Amino acid sequence: MLVLEGGGMKSNKAGQQWWRAGGAVWVMVCTWGLAACSGTPPKPSSPLIAPDEVRSHADRAFDRLKQEERERAGQETPHPLVPSR
């Protein structure tokens, strides 16, 4: 960078150093950006579950719930905090 001083032109070394440092930072940022974009995409954390699998799991859970209800109906004991009818 040139600075006019007293009618003459002088080179401003501090300004040149800042431009060089800024250029070096810019090159590093661009390099990191390219490296990040060229990497492999992240893999999903868990495999996808097929709709049939979801349905079968839900059916199994529902059957277990119904079984528990049947077992409770057979052991009908009043809860101590719930008033009896």
C-alpha positions in Angstrom: 0.0 0.0 0.0 1.3 3.4 -0.9 1.0 6.4 1.4 1.5 10.0 0.3 3.7 11.8 2.9 5.3 15.2 2.4 4.8 15.1 -1.4 6.6 11.8 -1.7 5.3 8.2 -1.9 6.3 5.7 0.7 5.5 2.0 1.1 3.5 1.1 4.1 4.9 -2.2 5.3 2.4 -2.7 8.1 -0.5 -2.4 5.6 1.2 -5.0 3.3 1.6 -7.4 6.2 -2.1 -7.1 7.0 -3.1 -7.8 3.4 -0.8 -10.9 3.3 -2.2 -12.2 6.6 -5.8 -11.6 5.4 -4.9 -13.4 2.1 -3.5 -16.4 4.1 -6.6 -16.6 6.2 -8.8 -16.5 3.1 -6.8 -19.3 1.5 -7.2 -21.4 4.7 -10.9 -20.8 4.9 -11.4 -21.8 1.3 -9.3 -24.9 1.8 -11.2 -26.0 4.9 -14.5 -25.3 3.0 -13.5 -27.5 0.1 -12.3 -30.3 2.4 -15.6 -30.2 4.3 -17.7 -30.3 1.1 -15.6 -33.2 -0.4 -16.0 -35.5 2.6 -18.4 -38.4 2.7 -21.9 -37.6 3.9 -22.8 -38.6 7.4 -24.5 -42.0 7.8 -27.9 -42.1 9.5 -27.7 -43.0 13.2 -30.2 -45.8 13.1 -31.4 -47.9 10.2 -34.9 -47.3 8.8 -37.6 -49.6 10.0 -40.0 -51.1 7.5 -43.7 -50.3 8.0 -44.4 -54.1 8.3 -41.9 -54.2 11.2 -43.6 -51.2 12.9 -47.0 -52.8 12.5 -45.8 -56.2 13.9 -44.2 -54.5 16.9 -47.4 -52.5 17.6 -49.5 -55.6 17.3 -47.3 -57.5 19.8 -47.4 -54.6 22.3 -51.2 -54.4 21.9 -51.5 -58.2 22.6 -49.3 -57.9 25.7 -51.5 -55.0 26.9 -54.7 -57.0 26.4 -53.1 -60.0 28.2 -52.2 -57.8 31.2 -55.8 -56.4 31.3 -57.2 -60.0 31.3 -54.8 -60.9 34.1 -55.9 -57.8 36.2 -59.6 -58.5 35.6 -59.0 -62.0 37.2 -57.2 -60.6 40.2 -59.6 -57.8 40.9 -58.4 -56.4 44.3 -59.4 -52.9 45.4 -56.6 -50.3 45.5 -56.2 -48.9 49.0 -56.4 -45.2 47.8 -59.4 -45.7 45.5 -62.8 -45.9 47.2 -64.8 -49.0 46.4 -68.1 -48.7 44.6 
